[in-house]
Amino acid sequence: MLILIFIVFGLLSWGVSSRLKNKFKKYSQVGLQTRLSGREIAELMLVDHGIQDVKITCQPGKLTDHYNPSNKTVNLSEDVYNGRSVASAAVAAHECGHAVQHARAYSFLEFRSAMVPVQSISARVMNFIMLAMIFGGGFLYGLGIQNIILVIIAAQFVITLFSVVTLPVEFDASKRALAWITNRGMVNGQEHEMAKDALKWAAMTYVVAALGSIMTLLYWLMVFMGGSRD
């Protein structure tokens, strides 16, 4: 069943990711009426929100855009940083939306940031156990199969909680971005709908990841409950 979960959500993730890439490719070809670049959009949004301690950087790759709260940087991919399209405006504003969350002490972002070290450790624990089981790590079974499953459940719970908490963070950042680019006159009505569509598909990648993580957690809980009854 675990393999089936991986296959189903792997295919869903691939489908959503492909859709997202197609959407951004399409909207990257639609010129923004203001002719502003992603960098300029980001600078304006930060200034309008009174944020002066966040740096905007350009980095290689596609769809690698992210906000780093640890060093307060809005990191934009080359296409977004230099682009003057609807897609560039949407992504740049979205990442600045995270910077605004940080500046306003948005609770879900703060909680998510605090979880990063624990989530990282949990992911390593899961990887170690899975690899050990695949390659015949018999020494693990000396700890007791139920104890091992409990460790897996604990690690998967942290990973799942992190995925779920990420959802409001991402949806709120998009909401802030769309409100700002519209109220500031960065986009017209048609461009607003395109930006909204692009960000919707970006958010769907997190939704699929969260659902897959929840299903994996439920699987291990069922395995544990089944073993407890034996």
N, C-alpha and C positions, 0 to 999 in steps of 0.2 A: 504493500500500500504506500509506503514511503517513497518508493521509486515512482509510483503513479503520480503522487503529489508533485514530485520534482519535474516529471515530464509535462504534466498539465500546466503548471504555473511557469515552467520554462518556456513552453509554447506561447502562453499568454503574454509573458514578458517580451518574447521576441516579436510578437504581433504588435503590441503597443509601442515598442521601441521603433519598429519599422514605420509605423504610422506617424510617430513623433518626428522621425527624420524626414519623412515625406512632407509633413506639414511645415517644418522649418525651412526645408528646401523651397517650397512653394512661396512662403511668406518672405523669404530672404530675397526673392526676386521682385517684391512689391516695394517700390520706393516710398519712403516716408515723405509726407507733404512738407514737413519742416526742413528736410534735408539734413537733420542733425545726425551725428554718428552715435553709436552706442555709448562711447566714452562721454560725449557731450550730454547725452540724456542722463547718464549716471551722475555726472557732476552737478547738473541742475537739480536733480531730485535730492541729492544730499544737501545742497545749499538751501533748498526750499524747506527742508526739515531741520535746519540748523545744525547739521552734522559736519564738523570740521576735522575730525581726527580719524577719518577713514580714507585709506588710499585706494585708488583704482589702478589695477594692473592688467597687463595683456599677457596671455599665456597661450602656448601652442595647443592644437587639438580642436576637435569639434564637439560642441555640447559639453564642454568641460567647465562651464561657468559655475561659480559658487562663491559664497561669502564665507570668509574665515573669521569667526568671532575672536579667536585667540590672538590674532595680530591685526584685527580690524582692517581687512582688505577685501575689496570687491574684485574678484578675479574673473575677467572676461576673456573668452576665447577670441582669437584673432578676427574671425568673421563678425562677431558681435561688437568687439571693441572698435573696429574700423568701419563696420557696415552702417549703411544709412537706410535700412529697411524696417518694415513693420516688425519682423522677427527680432532684429537687433534691439529695437526700442522695448519690445516686450520682455526680452531676457534681461537687458540691462536694468530696467525698472524693477523687475522681479528680484534680482540679486540685491538691489538697493533696498528693496522692501525688507530683506533680512537685516540690513544695517539699521533700518528704522526700528525694527523689532528690538534689536540689541540696545539701541539708544533709549528706547522707551521701556526697557526691562520687561519685554513680553514673556509671560510666565512659561509658556510651552517651549520657547527657544532656550530660556535659562535652564529648564529641566533637562532638555535634550542635550545641551552642552555639558551639563554635569554628568550625564550618563555616558558620554563618549568613552572615557577610560574603562568603565565597567563593561560596556558593550564590546569594546575591543578585546578585552580579556575573555569574555564569554565566547566570542567568535573563535578565538584561538583554541579554547578548551574543546569546543564542538569539532573543530577541524582535527585536532589531535585524536580525539576519541574515534571519530569516523574513520580516519586513516588507520588507526591501530586496529579497529575491527575489520577493516577491509583486508589489511595485510597480515592478519593472524596475530594480533596482539593478545595472546592468551593470558598474559600477565594481568590484564585488566579484570578478567573473570575471577581472579583471586580476591578481588574486592567485593564480589557479590554482584550478580547481574542487576538486582533491584537497586542497589546503591549506585551503580553506574547509570542506570536509567534516571535516577533522581538527580544526578549531576547534570545529565543531558537536559532534563526538564528545567532545572534552574537556569542553565545557560541559555536555553531556547526561550525561556520566559523573558529574560533580559533583552535578548535580540528582538523578540516580538514587541515588547513594550517600547523599545526604541523606534521600531518601524511604525507603530501606531501613533506615538507622540509626534513623529515627523509629519504626519498628515496635516494637523492643524497649522503647523509651522509653515508648510508649503502653501496651503490654501490661503492663509492669511497674508503671506507675502505677495501672492498673486492679486489678492483683493486690493491691497495697498497700492500695488503697481498700476493696476487698471484704473483705479480711482484717480491717481495722480496724473497719469499720462492723458486722461480725458479732461479733468478739471483744469489742467495746465495748458490744454490746447495742443498737446504734442501729437495727437491723432484726431482724425475726423470720425464720424460715425462708422463708416465702413472699415476703417483701419482698426477701430476699437474692437469690432467683432472678430477680425482676423487675429489680433493680439490675444483676445480672450480664448479663441479656439486653440491657438498654439500653446498657451499656458495650461489649458485644460488637459491636453494630451501629455504635457510634461508631468502634471500632477498624477495622471493615471499610472505612470510608471511606479510611483510610490504606493498607490492603492493596490496594485497587483503584488508588489513586494510584501506589503502588510498582510494581505489575505493569504499569501503563500506561507508566511511566517506563522500566522495563526493556525492554519491547517496542520503545519508541521508540529506545533506545540500540542494540538489536540490529539494528533497521532500518538505522540510519546506518552501523553496522559492516559490514553486508552491502553497502550502497551503495559504501562505501570499498573493500572487498575486490573487488567487481565492477569498479570503475574501475581498480584496480591491475592487474588481469589483462588489461585492454584494451591 
